[in-house]
Amino acid sequence: MAAEPYTDATAHVRDELRRVWLRLEYQIRLGWRKETGLIGDDAVGPEEMGHLFATARGTATPADNGAEQVLEQWLAAHEQVEARIRATIQANVRSPLVDLIRIFNLSQRQWSTLVFALLPEVDPNLVQGYRYLARDANCRGLDGRLLAQLVYDTPQTRSLMARDLSASSPLLRYRLLELSGAATDSLMFRKVRAATRLIYLLDGGALELDPELAELAELRWGSISGAFPAVTVDRATSALRSNDVLLAVQGQRGLGKKTLLQLAAAHWNQRLLVVDSKRLSQQPLVTQQITVRSLVRELMLLDALPAFVDIDDANVASQDQDAMPAFFDMFLDEWGGPVALTINRERMPRIHQRPLVHLTIEVPPLQVRASMWQQIMPSLTAQDADGLAGRFAIPGGIIVAAAQAAEAGRMPDAPPPGATDLDHAVAAQLHQRISRLGKKLPTPFDLDDLIVDDDTRAALVEIAAAARERRKIRDQFKLRGAQGISVLFSGHPGVGKTMSGTVLAKRLGLDIYEIDLSQVVSKWLGETEKNLSDVFDAAEPGHVVLLFNEADSLFGKRTSDVKSSNDRYANLETNYLLQRLERFNGLTILTTNLTGAIDQAFKRRFTYDVYFTFPSPDMRAELWRRTLPQNSSPDIDFDALAEKFELTGGFIKVACERAAYVAGANGVSIDEPLLRATVERMYRERGKLSTVGPLE
């Protein structure tokens, strides 16, 4: 009669348990017959072992079987289980335990080793049997001595035992087994433990990712919607079927690179194992090797394809930012199947391990974005969807995240989010991406609050109009190149450069972020470039105004006299910034107090170069009037203060605040003598012998 395949994992586990117990009973009864004095700990003796054997057989009382009878029963059980395993493989029936044999090409003895290590997790009584056979009261599971009796029980098979427990064996190579103790210890005294991951296979449930890898990897499967050009999908799908190439998908965050790879894997009815490259690279090298083998095991078990995401984030502290991380070569040594990578930034790492299939994903065009908004939020009108698509040149990933956030923040009985709610939700998603390197500035002032000369005011009005209408105007006049606007504000400290930036943002209805240069500039080679790439990518859709204060420290002159590696890398970073600034599609404002320190190549790339003149006496008088608190003395001669002291608006603000502190502490009002004394003190604090000339 032909053996039936295993369609139920529970039946297979039950048969394997019976086979293991019979083999264990045979070895123990063989010892009794030879009167070798097998003993266990104080709690277990021959009588107790007999009861354990009866329990394993499912009988109430121990059977008085001899070793030969048990051997016959074991041989019969062994042939039956092996026949059913072969039938399962031949019929291509999926069974979790049989899949281990099929996927990892395990021999009979390798499978027996794995079963003897794994089944004590199902039946703890086996540990007592192991302890009794080993004559070791401290035995807690399988070790080399027990394997030598239970599986490799002849001199001819001892060499197989050494091979099956070597690093090149599938049992250890794919981390199905773990050996404790030092590698130099004798195999006989090393503990053999089944990987915890295999325990999850015993119930026959759906295969899932090893929980130990949950913080490092994510399993994706099934069809998913995404808006990609057909040629891009076709090339990705084809590359994910080839073992000879490496697929690299490049584009800024949120464009759907992982979605594209999931679509390609689903075409071949395979899952996608998404691996966080940065987290993997942060592990010690020894741990990386172990993790890589675990990942390969999961790929084989789950019939998945690997995708190492954000591979350009992996070499944060490396001296060679363009090299592939160390774990990648380790992985390719273990895995010969298709491999995919995702890259966020413009700079490609050096990839030489395989021929490269390189795909670039761009932000979807306007009409596609509008369709995505309506697809994700059906309650939106066509007009609102067009408005959101025009305001935010964002990828589908951010659209989905914003829609989910807007819905999550509403009461259950509230109507669907409207355009205003989604507008705020998008801004919140984008704020999260840029806030690590920049600070959002308030925008309380408008153009009427600025005290600047007529030329500067006219330039600010022109900049606001250009930024608001740039896309329409460039399309109308067929202008080429990036749609962004870059502005340089230069002048003395305190003349209103930063305030003018916030005024422009307010007039455009945009947020403005002051980039923290202390967070951008890094001692690690290439890290400054990476941080700036993150800043520009987050602001790229045009929803944010970027403000670089004191930008001469970052955008300074390049040196032609390269004397060290520091000079070389500083020039590389400056060159990158020149290119990135030119391609940026948003509004960038740079301020400097030292206009001569800005590289001339940068000045050529600025759309507007606005110089803030030192305020005239009339402007200074108006600044005094607007800055002083309302409860100040009415007898203050603002024109006299303006003629006497050459102060910018920033210093006038400081003088008014300091005078207010003194007046408040003494219970008096702010008058002209107090203001004069305060300003004179400010001059002395800065080493000025008189109050003649501007305060700097």
Buried (B, 14 or more C-beta within 10 A) or exposed (E): EEBEBBEEBEBBBEBBBBBBBBBBBBBBBBBBEEEEEBEBBEEBEBEBBBBBBBBBBEEEEBEEBEBEBBBBBBBEBBEBBBBBBBBBBEEEBEBBBBBBBBBBEBBEBBBBBBBBBBBBBBBEBBBBBBBBBBBBEEBEBBBBBBBBBBBBBEEEEBEBBEEBBEEEBBBBBBBBBBBEEEEEEEBEEBBBBBBEBBEBBBEBEEBEBBEEBEEBBBBBBEEBEBBBEEEBBEBBBBBBBBEEBBBBBBBBBBBBBBBBBBBBBBBEEBBBBBBBBBBBBEBEEEEBBEBBBBBBBBBBBBBBBBBBBBBBBBBBEBEEBEBBBBBBEBBBEBBEBBBBBBBBBBBBBEBEEBEBBBBEBEBBEEEBBBBBBBBBBEEBEEEBBBBBBBBBBBBBBBBBBBBEBBBEEEEEEEEBBBBEBBBBBBBBBBBEBBEEBBEBBEBEBEBEEBBBBEEBBEBBEEBBEBBBEBBEEBEEEEEEEBBBBBBBBBBBEBBBBBBBBBBBBBBBEBBBBBBBBEEBBBEBBBBBBBBBBBBBBBBBBBBBBBBBBBBBEBBBBBEEEEEEEEBEBBBBBBEBBBEBBBEBBBBBBBBBBEBEBBBEEBEEBBBBBBBBEBBEBEBBBBBBBBBBEEEBBEEBEBBBBBEBBBBBBBBBBBBBEBBBEBBEEEEEBBBBEBBBEBBBEBBEEEEBEEBEEEBE
